[in-house]
Amino acid sequence: MPLIDPLDQFANPEVERLVKFFNETLGFCPNSVLTMQRRPAIAEAFVNLNMAVMANEGRVTAEQKRLVGYLTSAQTGCRYCQAHTILAAERYGGSQQRLDHIWEFRSSDLFTDAEKAMFEFALAASSVPNAVDQKIESELKKHWDDGEVVEILGVIALFGYLNRWNDSMGTSLETGAEDAGMKYFGKKGWDKGKHQ
């Protein structure tokens, strides 16, 4: 049971117009945003930040950003965000094969050297304590320009916020996200945990 129940997606007119972003991204508005809207300014600021971070300004694709979000969420243990990010990666073009083998990115030909550097950075930056070192930084900058690094770290930081929010709230997982989590991770023992 969540710490705080979400409100209806139409509870606040200020937030309602922003809900459309998530309806496109996931096919529904996440319960996390519906809970945030108990303080509409928080929900509005969060949705605007999310839209800015997920905008594609450089070569980092929408699918890659969702995979970075997934790795960040898996690293921190947030099952709610794991399910959301894998669903969004699928919706933004991630193939079944890439999504099934994301944890084999280091050795898989399904992922480019640039993606491998990005994913190593995501895991290191979402570790506690932070594990970004000179080797990870050098490899990242071989493949991505400064603006793209800012985009990548924006995703990692955004999901750091969401991971803490959803794990602390025990946010209820929506059916579509749970289905995606089971599809990609169920055979590995994944379940929604506290996100009932």
C-alpha positions as CSV (number, residue, x, y, z in Angstrom):
1,M,0.0,0.0,0.0
2,P,1.5,3.4,-0.9
3,L,2.4,5.9,1.7
4,I,0.2,8.5,-0.1
5,D,-2.6,7.7,-2.6
6,P,-2.4,9.3,-6.0
7,L,-5.1,11.8,-7.1
8,D,-7.1,11.6,-10.3
9,Q,-5.2,12.8,-13.3
10,F,-7.7,15.6,-13.7
11,A,-7.5,16.9,-10.1
12,N,-5.4,20.0,-11.0
13,P,-5.8,22.0,-14.2
14,E,-2.2,23.2,-13.9
15,V,-1.0,19.6,-14.0
16,E,-3.6,18.2,-16.4
17,R,-2.0,19.8,-19.5
18,L,1.3,18.3,-18.6
19,V,-0.1,14.8,-18.1
20,K,-0.2,14.5,-21.9
21,F,3.6,14.0,-22.0
22,F,3.3,10.8,-20.0
23,N,0.3,9.6,-21.9
24,E,2.5,9.7,-25.0
25,T,5.6,8.3,-23.3
26,L,4.0,5.4,-21.3
27,G,0.3,5.3,-22.4
28,F,-0.8,6.5,-19.0
29,C,0.2,9.1,-16.3
30,P,2.3,7.5,-13.6
31,N,1.0,7.3,-10.1
32,S,4.2,9.1,-9.0
33,V,3.1,12.3,-10.8
34,L,-0.5,11.8,-9.6
35,T,0.8,11.7,-6.0
36,M,3.1,14.7,-6.6
37,Q,0.1,16.8,-7.6
38,R,-1.0,17.1,-4.0
39,R,1.4,20.0,-4.3
40,P,0.8,21.1,-7.9
41,A,3.9,23.2,-8.0
42,I,6.0,20.1,-7.4
43,A,4.2,18.1,-10.0
44,E,4.5,20.9,-12.6
45,A,8.2,21.5,-11.9
46,F,8.9,17.7,-12.1
47,V,7.0,17.2,-15.4
48,N,8.7,20.3,-16.9
49,L,12.1,18.9,-15.8
50,N,11.2,15.5,-17.2
51,M,10.3,17.0,-20.6
52,A,13.5,19.0,-20.7
53,V,15.7,16.0,-19.7
54,M,14.0,13.7,-22.2
55,A,14.1,16.1,-25.1
56,N,16.5,14.9,-27.8
57,E,19.0,17.7,-28.5
58,G,22.0,15.7,-29.7
59,R,22.7,12.1,-30.7
60,V,21.4,10.5,-27.5
61,T,18.2,8.8,-28.6
62,A,14.9,8.5,-26.7
63,E,15.5,4.7,-26.4
64,Q,19.0,5.2,-25.0
65,K,17.8,7.7,-22.4
66,R,15.2,5.2,-21.2
67,L,17.9,2.4,-21.0
68,V,20.1,4.8,-18.9
69,G,17.0,5.4,-16.7
70,Y,16.5,1.6,-16.4
71,L,20.2,0.9,-15.4
72,T,20.1,3.8,-12.9
73,S,16.8,2.4,-11.4
74,A,18.1,-1.2,-11.3
75,Q,21.3,0.0,-9.7
76,T,19.3,1.7,-6.9
77,G,16.7,-1.1,-6.6
78,C,13.6,0.8,-7.6
79,R,11.3,-1.7,-9.2
80,Y,8.7,0.9,-10.0
81,C,11.1,2.8,-12.2
82,Q,12.6,-0.4,-13.6
83,A,9.2,-1.3,-15.0
84,H,8.5,2.2,-16.3
85,T,11.8,2.7,-18.0
86,I,11.8,-0.7,-19.8
87,L,8.2,0.0,-21.0
88,A,9.3,3.4,-22.3
89,A,12.4,2.0,-23.9
90,E,10.2,-0.5,-25.7
91,R,7.7,2.2,-26.8
92,Y,10.7,4.3,-28.1
93,G,12.0,1.5,-30.4
94,G,14.0,-0.8,-28.1
95,S,14.0,-4.3,-29.7
96,Q,13.1,-7.3,-27.6
97,Q,16.6,-8.5,-28.1
98,R,18.3,-5.3,-26.8
99,L,15.9,-5.1,-23.8
100,D,16.3,-8.8,-23.0
101,H,20.1,-8.4,-23.0
102,I,20.7,-5.0,-21.4
103,W,22.7,-6.5,-18.6
104,E,25.1,-8.1,-21.1
105,F,25.8,-4.7,-22.7
106,R,29.6,-5.0,-21.9
107,S,30.0,-8.1,-24.1
108,S,27.1,-7.8,-26.5
109,D,27.3,-6.7,-30.1
110,L,23.8,-5.4,-29.7
111,F,25.3,-2.3,-28.1
112,T,27.8,0.2,-29.6
113,D,31.0,1.3,-27.9
114,A,29.4,4.7,-27.3
115,E,26.4,3.0,-25.6
116,K,28.7,0.9,-23.5
117,A,30.5,4.0,-22.3
118,M,27.2,5.7,-21.5
119,F,25.9,2.7,-19.6
120,E,29.1,2.3,-17.5
121,F,28.7,6.0,-16.7
122,A,25.1,5.5,-15.7
123,L,26.0,2.6,-13.3
124,A,28.9,4.5,-11.8
125,A,27.0,7.8,-11.4
126,S,24.1,6.1,-9.7
127,S,26.2,4.2,-7.3
128,V,26.5,5.2,-3.6
129,P,29.1,6.4,-3.1
130,N,29.5,7.8,-6.6
131,A,31.9,5.6,-8.6
132,V,32.7,7.9,-11.6
133,D,36.4,7.9,-12.1
134,Q,38.9,9.2,-14.7
135,K,38.7,6.0,-16.8
136,I,34.8,6.1,-17.0
137,E,34.9,9.8,-17.7
138,S,37.6,9.5,-20.5
139,E,35.7,6.7,-22.2
140,L,32.4,8.6,-22.1
141,K,34.0,11.8,-23.6
142,K,35.5,9.7,-26.4
143,H,32.0,9.1,-27.7
144,W,29.8,12.0,-26.5
145,D,30.2,15.8,-26.6
146,D,29.7,18.0,-23.6
147,G,26.0,18.7,-24.3
148,E,25.3,15.0,-24.7
149,V,27.1,14.2,-21.4
150,V,24.8,16.8,-19.8
151,E,21.8,15.1,-21.3
152,I,22.9,11.7,-20.1
153,L,23.7,12.9,-16.6
154,G,20.3,14.7,-16.6
155,V,18.6,11.3,-17.1
156,I,20.7,9.7,-14.3
157,A,19.9,12.6,-11.9
158,L,16.2,12.6,-12.8
159,F,15.9,8.9,-12.0
160,G,17.8,9.4,-8.8
161,Y,15.0,11.7,-7.7
162,L,12.3,9.3,-9.0
163,N,14.0,6.2,-7.5
164,R,13.9,7.8,-4.0
165,W,10.4,9.2,-4.5
166,N,8.9,5.9,-5.6
167,D,10.7,3.6,-3.3
168,S,9.9,5.8,-0.3
169,M,6.3,6.3,-1.3
170,G,5.8,2.6,-2.2
171,T,4.1,4.0,-5.3
172,S,1.5,1.5,-6.8
173,L,2.7,0.1,-10.1
174,E,0.3,0.5,-13.0
175,T,-0.7,-2.6,-15.0
176,G,1.1,-1.6,-18.2
177,A,4.3,-1.0,-16.4
178,E,4.0,-4.2,-14.4
179,D,3.4,-6.2,-17.6
180,A,6.6,-4.8,-19.1
181,G,8.6,-5.6,-16.0
182,M,7.3,-9.2,-16.1
183,K,7.9,-9.5,-19.8
184,Y,11.5,-8.6,-19.6
185,F,12.5,-9.6,-16.1
186,G,10.0,-12.0,-14.7
187,K,11.9,-15.1,-15.8
188,K,14.9,-13.7,-13.8
189,G,12.8,-13.5,-10.6
190,W,11.6,-9.8,-10.9
191,D,8.4,-8.8,-9.2
192,K,6.8,-5.5,-8.3
193,G,7.8,-5.8,-4.6
194,K,6.3,-3.1,-2.4
195,H,4.7,-1.4,-5.3
196,Q,1.3,-3.1,-4.9
